[in-house]
Amino acid sequence: MAATRSDRRRTGLARDLYARFFELARAAGRDVVTCITAPTNEGSIAFHTPLGFFAGLDPDHEGPGVDKIVFRVDL
């Protein structure tokens, strides 16, 4: 799990960390990055969407009745 402390939100830290992570993933030959969040986590959805992630609901992702939003970005 990854998160940003509330006092560091809206500073660009998470965006910068993702940019670096994408560079490392590309250098390692990866072409897709995925992550998940709860359907109720509006902050996470609002953050990931402008970064180029596409989101889709994955019903029962963690078992019956435990739905998740799965984000995917092609590198």
N, C-alpha and C positions, 0 to 999 in steps of 0.2 A: 504494500500500500504506500502511496505517496500523497503527501499533503503539504500545504504551506501554512505556517503559523499565521494566525489572524492579523498580527501586527505587521506582517510582511506581504500581505495581499495587496494587490494593485500597485506593486512596485516594479513589476516586470521580471521578478525573480523566477517565477514558474515558467514564464514564456522563454526566458533565457536558458533555463535548465532543459526544457524540451528541445530547443534549438540545438543545444550541445548533444543531447541524447540522440536526436535524429542524425547528426553528423557521425556519431559513433556507430549507430546502427547501419548507416549506409556503408561506412568503412568496413564493417564486419560482413557485408554482403546481404544485409537484410533489405527487403523492399516493402514491408508492411509493419506498422506499429498498431497494436490494439490495446485498449484498456476498457475497464468496466466501471459503472457506477449504479447507484440505485435510481430507479425512475423518479423518485421524489427529490433527488439532489439537483435542484434547479441551478445552483451555483456552478457545479461541475459541468452540467450540460451547457450553460452559458459560456463557460470558459473554453471548453474544448472545441465547440463549433467554429468560432472564428480562426482557430489554428488549422483548420482544414480537415478536421475529423468529421466523418459521416457517422451518424448514430442510428441505431436500430434497436428495437425492443427484442430481447431474447427471453421468451417465456420459459419459466422453470429452469433458468440458467443454473441455479444452485439447489435444485430440487423442486418438488411440487409446490407451486405457489410462491416461489422465490424468483421473481422476475428481475432482470438487470437490463440496463442500457449498455450495449456494446458499441464502443467507438472504434473506428478504423481510419487510418490515414495511409495512403500509398506514398512511399518515399521517392 
